[in-house]
Amino acid sequence: MAFGDEFYMSETLYPIMLLCKGMHAIVVGAGDIALAKTEGLLLGGFTITVVSPELNCGLSNLAKDGKICWVQRAYQSPDLDDADLIFGCTNDNAVNTQVSKDAQARRKWVNIVDVNDLCTFYMPSVLRRGEFVLAVSTTGASPALARKVRLFLEETFGAEWETFIDLMAVLRPELKDKITDMDARREFVERVWNSATLQLIRDGNIDGAKELIRKCMSSSSA
């Protein structure tokens, strides 16, 4: 994309969904941003160590509840030795830069908040509806814009989507048994998409929604 004599070229990204249970994350810092990152990591199933001389109230409560491990001192390079994912969230540029250098020397994934040049991955803005997850990224160009898009999507994909995806998961073995052809499965998805399934869920008629999905399945397998 060209803007006059200036050119903006996006980073080449490979978006994935990580299975993080049992993985270890290090968060260096203890302010509001560190808290937000830590809460997101907990949702992902990470074990988390926070390195900081002090903690804010939210992180302190997580430490007291045993949800995170707190290393109560300034950051040291060996803190990263057994980390799988690393976040630098301090208000000290020198510390954040050192975290990035140490992480990359160990070939570990690191994110330094709001400093793209020090990152080896970017964090998307995430919308969660149970097992239904949408992630929006601007490749670090404008995290605030990514958040704005995510808030827009929240209005489109309401709370009913959590139940909808749960129903699809429950019926998946039945689907795989009845419909083996991939084109027929795509047809099934189209039928469900255009049906009243989501409205039935919004109305609280979960059994009706389940039966309607089954009807779409039968029509697609005929």
KACORGI-V206860 format. One record per residue. RES is the residue in one small letter. SS is DSSP state (alpha for helix, beta for strand, coil for the rest). PHI is phi in whole degrees, -180 to 180 (none if undefined). NEAR is the number of other ideal C-beta (glycine too) atoms within 10 Angstrom. Layout:
BEGIN
res: [RES	RES]
ss: [SS	SS]
phi: [PHI	PHI]
near: [NEAR	NEAR]
END
This chain:
BEGIN
res: [m	a	f	g	d	e	f	y	m	s	e	t	l	y	p	i	m	l	l	c	k	g	m	h	a	i	v	v	g	a	g	d	i	a	l	a	k	t	e	g	l	l	l	g	g	f	t	i	t	v	v	s	p	e	l	n	c	g	l	s	n	l	a	k	d	g	k	i	c	w	v	q	r	a	y	q	s	p	d	l	d	d	a	d	l	i	f	g	c	t	n	d	n	a	v	n	t	q	v	s	k	d	a	q	a	r	r	k	w	v	n	i	v	d	v	n	d	l	c	t	f	y	m	p	s	v	l	r	r	g	e	f	v	l	a	v	s	t	t	g	a	s	p	a	l	a	r	k	v	r	l	f	l	e	e	t	f	g	a	e	w	e	t	f	i	d	l	m	a	v	l	r	p	e	l	k	d	k	i	t	d	m	d	a	r	r	e	f	v	e	r	v	w	n	s	a	t	l	q	l	i	r	d	g	n	i	d	g	a	k	e	l	i	r	k	c	m	s	s	s	s	a]
ss: [coil	beta	beta	coil	coil	beta	beta	coil	coil	coil	coil	coil	coil	coil	coil	coil	coil	coil	coil	coil	coil	coil	coil	beta	beta	beta	beta	beta	coil	coil	coil	alpha	alpha	alpha	alpha	alpha	alpha	alpha	alpha	alpha	alpha	alpha	alpha	alpha	coil	coil	beta	beta	beta	beta	beta	coil	coil	coil	coil	coil	alpha	alpha	alpha	alpha	alpha	alpha	alpha	alpha	coil	coil	coil	coil	beta	beta	beta	coil	coil	coil	coil	coil	alpha	alpha	alpha	alpha	coil	coil	coil	coil	beta	beta	beta	beta	coil	coil	coil	coil	alpha	alpha	alpha	alpha	alpha	alpha	alpha	alpha	alpha	alpha	alpha	alpha	alpha	coil	coil	coil	beta	beta	beta	beta	coil	coil	coil	alpha	alpha	alpha	coil	coil	coil	coil	coil	coil	beta	beta	beta	beta	beta	coil	coil	beta	beta	beta	beta	beta	coil	coil	coil	coil	coil	coil	alpha	alpha	alpha	alpha	alpha	alpha	alpha	alpha	alpha	alpha	alpha	alpha	alpha	alpha	coil	coil	coil	alpha	alpha	alpha	alpha	alpha	alpha	alpha	alpha	alpha	alpha	alpha	alpha	alpha	alpha	alpha	alpha	alpha	alpha	alpha	coil	coil	coil	alpha	alpha	alpha	alpha	alpha	alpha	alpha	alpha	alpha	alpha	alpha	alpha	coil	coil	coil	alpha	alpha	alpha	alpha	alpha	alpha	coil	coil	coil	alpha	alpha	alpha	alpha	alpha	alpha	alpha	alpha	alpha	alpha	alpha	alpha	alpha	alpha	alpha	alpha	coil]
phi: [none	-110	-127	63	-91	-101	-126	-116	-118	-69	-63	-88	-114	-126	-72	-141	-112	-83	-91	-105	-58	89	-78	-112	-114	-112	-116	-101	128	-149	-97	-64	-67	-61	-63	-61	-63	-64	-62	-66	-66	-62	-63	-81	93	-71	-88	-130	-117	-107	-110	-173	-63	-135	-127	-76	-61	-63	-68	-61	-66	-64	-67	-64	-82	77	-85	-137	-100	-111	-97	-89	-170	-70	-62	-132	-53	-62	-58	-91	-57	-109	-86	-98	-142	-134	-126	-104	-129	-85	-97	-112	-60	-65	-67	-60	-64	-66	-59	-63	-61	-65	-66	-69	-64	-94	58	-115	-74	-138	-127	-106	-59	68	-130	-58	-66	-100	-102	-110	-155	-111	-95	-79	-87	-116	-111	-117	-129	65	-82	-92	-129	-117	-123	-120	-135	-111	57	83	-69	-156	-56	-65	-70	-59	-64	-62	-64	-62	-65	-62	-67	-59	-73	-83	-109	-80	-62	-63	-68	-62	-66	-58	-67	-61	-65	-63	-67	-63	-88	-59	-59	-65	-62	-64	-76	-84	-124	-99	-81	-66	-64	-67	-68	-65	-62	-59	-61	-62	-63	-65	-59	-90	-90	-94	-56	-65	-66	-61	-66	-59	-80	87	-95	-70	-62	-64	-64	-64	-67	-66	-60	-64	-63	-64	-66	-65	-66	-77	-94	-71]
near: [7	7	7	5	5	7	8	9	7	10	11	6	12	5	8	8	8	12	9	16	9	9	16	16	23	27	27	29	27	24	17	12	17	24	22	14	22	26	14	15	21	15	12	16	12	22	16	24	19	26	23	21	10	10	21	14	8	16	25	16	13	20	18	11	8	7	14	22	14	18	15	12	10	13	22	12	13	8	18	20	10	10	20	15	22	25	28	29	25	23	10	14	12	8	18	23	15	18	28	20	13	22	26	15	10	13	7	17	16	24	24	23	20	12	14	13	8	20	21	14	14	17	17	19	19	16	19	13	18	13	11	15	13	17	15	18	18	17	15	19	13	12	18	8	12	21	15	14	16	16	12	11	13	13	7	9	15	13	12	18	19	16	21	24	15	16	19	17	11	11	17	10	9	12	20	10	10	16	18	10	11	8	9	16	17	12	16	21	13	12	18	21	10	9	15	13	25	17	13	21	23	15	12	11	15	14	9	15	24	18	13	20	23	15	14	22	21	13	12	21	16	6]
END
